[in-house]
């Protein structure tokens, strides 16, 4: 479903190569995890895939269901089914959470040539989904992420994911800033969305998130490359021995 | 200070082209006093400090510059509201198009009729609040208006007036040069809402004097829009009594030149004055909000909230002052002016001022200029919201703080819808 081949990326502003040839394929229905030390390029990969400005792709390809992602605007990638759960969800004063969600859902539907959701229908769906994530009516009314706690922001990300029903979900350090209870809630939200037709790429620093969201495949990323790929046991190895052993082994 | 010869010449040329209208003796006196004030001050010139960011030339020249009539499908604002319509066409009252000038707890008269009455309560206000507002800063175009405006309405609210009085300014002639002067008195405990909309004329000079008595409430919502080439200078002079409330909001879109001055004197304790504005400028647009609020009583609250969105070379100006006089303890004054510049060609000038002579007050002011927040933009786009819609959402969010100053939710929604409509029609792509 998500296919990345030989992806090389540098920062636009400075001549600094961040990704040095990433190869990765995520199949539908599977959960892939990417782990790696700070500065290995994990977050850059998520930003490049979702279309953030400031990066220059110097080589390689990335496609979703055969469609070239790198050629599309950020909003078109979203409409094509790509979703990035942000490590730091952005606060938008003055834009109500509900307005934001409905605008996003309907913009994507419109882009795909589908019928827009009516206000009533939308309200019904969003309320039901918010409830399972313990997001109350007040959080839905407030401006997007403004005054939300770390946990509330991450739950709000998962709510957006649940509403937008993307084909491919990238979770960028979703566990950062979460306590144990919040992590459980967020993981349950993610697990509820796991399905045959949907792929996940879970970027994380620590193994603990993977206790809750069980991956099928684990990749280790270092210095802009994926240096090792394995099963869930690879994450446990990192947890016990750190990255040093793997890095030394590959060096 | 002695006036310069060019200033004297410009002033005399303008005065020579105008005739002082006839009327009852008190009115004739008020007008000739106003002419004397204009002569003493001279009309504004480019080098005047108060006109540093706005060129007064087109507002003072003898002939009004031509302005093409608006060609658009949009229906005028406030159309769906139950209101008492008072219509002016190119600055002349149109009785046919207006509703009957009557209502519960309300009296409305034409200024031209009032001007003929030997005795009228308006005598204590007409030109009086304007004169008060000439110090410490001169506003010669308001004095010019007092001297020469023949039409307008004189409104008195004696109790709670449930239906808003809606002043509608229709522009029909490309060369019209209109002056209107309104006098409004809200009696003790009374409440009145005034709506204003329409381009009015090719050039428009309007003064509104408002006396808000103790415990009275005055609400004002104005929409200046439509015509692109119109020019306007407007003044509001308000005097607020004890525990009274004054709230004014102005929406401005389009317009080659708009200068809105608002001069408020809080003379009774515990009074509240809020002035707010949202402006959207695209291209040949110059918009100036000049506000002067004087606290001359205890425990009064004032708020100034002005937001402007500018693009394609549009210019915005904000000059706002809070003056706290000696003895005006426990004053709570707040002022914010912000602009959102959607490109590199647009400009915003802000001159926030505080002058405080009391020692137990809370006063704050702030001014910012910025572009669309790139982080928020990417977040919206990453959720599938196209660039154009995302820009509009963030623009409306930026303006929301000013629109929120409108107390009546239905009117606030009407203004929001107008803003959204304007943005949607101009959405790129």
Interface residues (C-beta under 8 A of the other chain):
Chain A: X50 X51 X52 X53 X73 X74 X75 X77 X78 X79 X84 X86 X89 X90 X91 X92 X93 X94 X95 X99 X100 X103 X104 X105 X107 X108 X111 X143 X144 X160 X164
Chain B: X373 X374 X375 X376 X378 X379 X380 X381 X382 X383 X384 X385 X386 X387 X389 X390 X393 X394 X396 X397 X398 X400 X401
